[in-house]
Amino acid sequence: MIIRMCVVCRERLLQKDMLRFQCKNREVIPFLGIGRSFYICKSCINSKKLDKIIQKICKVDKDKSKQIVTKIKEI
């Protein structure tokens, strides 16, 4: 039983109940197994804070982060 923290709400949940992503070349992709990653709980996918968090994690501007958030919702 592994517990991880959501980057948006900072709630600690079981790893199996969360989505794991990583930033690669200023894009968010599902975790590939190598490199740094972050977790988002399923309830925070529609959070208004997600846009701002993605800006910080991936070091992108506001327009790019909106595209990334849309992509995360599709995944």
Helices and strands as residue ranges (DSSP letters): E 3-5, E 12-14, G 15-17, E 18-24, E 27-30, E 38-41, G 42-44, H 50-58, H 62-74
